[in-house]
């Protein structure tokens, strides 16, 4: 993802680095809690809150997709709800550029099985529709 990419719904990535063959990302810290914990504490989200969160995540995904990036592991644990109640997409460590070749081998399944699209489960290339499937799930 472009280091200059700034979107209020997507956690900012500062560096993509490698040390001893291990690749890692440094990202901004977002004060709040992940959506999984947020839902667990609330026990049930009212329709307005659920729709607002879904719209924010969809907007962030649309921008990432416009820039050619597929998240590949969209799930409640990778979405932060900040102190103001706004959603932020985080954890782009297995994201993939739609334009370039990734580091994941062909036929390799990557992501969280409960949120993976059918093509990901089959070890096929993830595309924009894969993130949308995860959002709808």
C-alpha beads as a LAMMPS data file, in Angstrom:
LAMMPS data file: protein, C-alpha beads

137 atoms
136 bonds

1 atom types
1 bond types

-500.0 500.0 xlo xhi
-500.0 500.0 ylo yhi
-500.0 500.0 zlo zhi

Masses

1 110.0

Atoms # bond

1 1 1 0.000 0.000 0.000
2 1 1 1.247 3.451 -0.798
3 1 1 2.848 4.979 2.312
4 1 1 1.230 8.308 1.449
5 1 1 -2.208 6.685 1.434
6 1 1 -4.375 8.362 4.046
7 1 1 -7.953 7.465 4.692
8 1 1 -9.881 8.057 7.927
9 1 1 -11.235 4.492 7.821
10 1 1 -7.950 2.703 7.124
11 1 1 -5.165 2.389 9.678
12 1 1 -2.054 4.191 8.471
13 1 1 0.913 2.031 7.516
14 1 1 4.292 3.615 8.244
15 1 1 6.857 1.063 7.129
16 1 1 7.026 -2.263 5.338
17 1 1 10.277 -3.849 6.454
18 1 1 12.195 -7.110 6.449
19 1 1 14.556 -8.550 9.030
20 1 1 16.229 -11.904 8.570
21 1 1 13.683 -13.038 5.996
22 1 1 10.700 -11.988 8.108
23 1 1 8.543 -9.220 6.641
24 1 1 6.643 -6.895 8.962
25 1 1 4.620 -3.691 8.958
26 1 1 4.548 -0.822 11.413
27 1 1 1.145 0.836 11.633
28 1 1 -0.396 3.640 13.614
29 1 1 -1.807 2.936 17.035
30 1 1 -5.580 3.364 17.244
31 1 1 -6.968 3.810 20.731
32 1 1 -10.145 1.799 21.125
33 1 1 -11.143 -1.829 20.765
34 1 1 -11.577 -4.265 17.937
35 1 1 -15.047 -4.818 16.506
36 1 1 -15.152 -8.364 17.880
37 1 1 -14.776 -7.053 21.463
38 1 1 -17.107 -4.131 20.737
39 1 1 -19.869 -6.530 19.613
40 1 1 -19.190 -8.896 22.516
41 1 1 -19.536 -6.067 25.059
42 1 1 -22.663 -4.665 23.416
43 1 1 -24.117 -8.187 23.002
44 1 1 -26.177 -6.781 20.135
45 1 1 -25.625 -3.775 17.920
46 1 1 -28.603 -1.628 17.069
47 1 1 -29.320 -1.327 13.350
48 1 1 -28.025 2.253 13.114
49 1 1 -24.649 1.388 14.663
50 1 1 -24.256 -1.753 12.542
51 1 1 -25.084 0.151 9.351
52 1 1 -22.736 3.024 10.240
53 1 1 -19.841 0.609 10.864
54 1 1 -20.555 -1.366 7.687
55 1 1 -20.677 1.848 5.613
56 1 1 -17.358 3.047 7.027
57 1 1 -15.659 -0.300 6.374
58 1 1 -17.108 -0.458 2.850
59 1 1 -15.815 3.063 2.174
60 1 1 -12.332 2.124 3.404
61 1 1 -12.316 -1.051 1.311
62 1 1 -13.455 0.882 -1.751
63 1 1 -10.493 3.226 -1.396
64 1 1 -8.015 0.379 -0.821
65 1 1 -9.436 -1.444 -3.850
66 1 1 -9.234 1.731 -5.924
67 1 1 -5.526 1.790 -5.073
68 1 1 -5.207 -1.872 -6.062
69 1 1 -4.973 -3.440 -2.594
70 1 1 -6.967 -6.462 -1.371
71 1 1 -6.997 -6.912 2.427
72 1 1 -7.520 -10.728 2.369
73 1 1 -8.249 -11.044 6.102
74 1 1 -11.163 -8.724 6.819
75 1 1 -12.835 -9.781 10.068
76 1 1 -14.134 -8.126 13.252
77 1 1 -10.774 -8.634 14.970
78 1 1 -9.076 -6.543 12.245
79 1 1 -11.469 -3.613 12.480
80 1 1 -10.900 -1.144 15.310
81 1 1 -13.596 1.036 16.788
82 1 1 -11.814 4.193 17.940
83 1 1 -12.666 6.248 21.023
84 1 1 -15.126 8.301 18.946
85 1 1 -16.970 5.193 17.718
86 1 1 -15.514 5.263 14.204
87 1 1 -14.418 2.100 12.390
88 1 1 -10.809 1.687 11.189
89 1 1 -9.587 -1.198 9.020
90 1 1 -6.302 -2.520 10.402
91 1 1 -3.922 -5.444 9.972
92 1 1 -2.840 -5.322 6.350
93 1 1 -0.044 -7.838 6.895
94 1 1 -1.413 -10.302 4.355
95 1 1 -2.830 -7.672 1.993
96 1 1 -1.963 -8.089 -1.637
97 1 1 -1.496 -5.745 -4.526
98 1 1 -3.775 -6.463 -7.447
99 1 1 -1.084 -5.205 -9.815
100 1 1 1.974 -7.080 -8.598
101 1 1 3.000 -10.585 -7.725
102 1 1 2.646 -11.455 -4.058
103 1 1 4.864 -13.543 -1.829
104 1 1 2.193 -16.178 -1.198
105 1 1 2.729 -19.294 -3.293
106 1 1 0.140 -20.563 -5.738
107 1 1 -2.461 -22.797 -4.101
108 1 1 -1.649 -21.539 -0.590
109 1 1 -4.627 -20.728 1.618
110 1 1 -4.066 -17.555 3.654
111 1 1 -6.469 -15.733 5.960
112 1 1 -8.923 -16.629 8.717
113 1 1 -11.037 -19.596 7.536
114 1 1 -14.315 -18.370 9.072
115 1 1 -14.144 -15.169 7.017
116 1 1 -12.521 -16.427 3.810
117 1 1 -14.216 -16.246 0.446
118 1 1 -14.706 -19.492 -1.477
119 1 1 -11.830 -18.691 -3.858
120 1 1 -9.472 -18.150 -0.914
121 1 1 -10.479 -21.470 0.667
122 1 1 -9.664 -23.156 -2.647
123 1 1 -6.206 -21.508 -2.672
124 1 1 -7.072 -19.264 -5.619
125 1 1 -6.197 -15.591 -6.009
126 1 1 -8.064 -13.180 -3.760
127 1 1 -9.722 -10.262 -5.517
128 1 1 -11.881 -7.305 -4.533
129 1 1 -14.869 -9.631 -4.296
130 1 1 -13.015 -11.613 -1.600
131 1 1 -13.003 -8.610 0.746
132 1 1 -16.643 -7.862 -0.069
133 1 1 -17.563 -11.482 0.742
134 1 1 -15.814 -11.127 4.122
135 1 1 -17.595 -7.823 4.834
136 1 1 -20.995 -9.351 4.056
137 1 1 -20.270 -12.463 6.139

Bonds

1 1 1 2
2 1 2 3
3 1 3 4
4 1 4 5
5 1 5 6
6 1 6 7
7 1 7 8
8 1 8 9
9 1 9 10
10 1 10 11
11 1 11 12
12 1 12 13
13 1 13 14
14 1 14 15
15 1 15 16
16 1 16 17
17 1 17 18
18 1 18 19
19 1 19 20
20 1 20 21
21 1 21 22
22 1 22 23
23 1 23 24
24 1 24 25
25 1 25 26
26 1 26 27
27 1 27 28
28 1 28 29
29 1 29 30
30 1 30 31
31 1 31 32
32 1 32 33
33 1 33 34
34 1 34 35
35 1 35 36
36 1 36 37
37 1 37 38
38 1 38 39
39 1 39 40
40 1 40 41
41 1 41 42
42 1 42 43
43 1 43 44
44 1 44 45
45 1 45 46
46 1 46 47
47 1 47 48
48 1 48 49
49 1 49 50
50 1 50 51
51 1 51 52
52 1 52 53
53 1 53 54
54 1 54 55
55 1 55 56
56 1 56 57
57 1 57 58
58 1 58 59
59 1 59 60
60 1 60 61
61 1 61 62
62 1 62 63
63 1 63 64
64 1 64 65
65 1 65 66
66 1 66 67
67 1 67 68
68 1 68 69
69 1 69 70
70 1 70 71
71 1 71 72
72 1 72 73
73 1 73 74
74 1 74 75
75 1 75 76
76 1 76 77
77 1 77 78
78 1 78 79
79 1 79 80
80 1 80 81
81 1 81 82
82 1 82 83
83 1 83 84
84 1 84 85
85 1 85 86
86 1 86 87
87 1 87 88
88 1 88 89
89 1 89 90
90 1 90 91
91 1 91 92
92 1 92 93
93 1 93 94
94 1 94 95
95 1 95 96
96 1 96 97
97 1 97 98
98 1 98 99
99 1 99 100
100 1 100 101
101 1 101 102
102 1 102 103
103 1 103 104
104 1 104 105
105 1 105 106
106 1 106 107
107 1 107 108
108 1 108 109
109 1 109 110
110 1 110 111
111 1 111 112
112 1 112 113
113 1 113 114
114 1 114 115
115 1 115 116
116 1 116 117
117 1 117 118
118 1 118 119
119 1 119 120
120 1 120 121
121 1 121 122
122 1 122 123
123 1 123 124
124 1 124 125
125 1 125 126
126 1 126 127
127 1 127 128
128 1 128 129
129 1 129 130
130 1 130 131
131 1 131 132
132 1 132 133
133 1 133 134
134 1 134 135
135 1 135 136
136 1 136 137
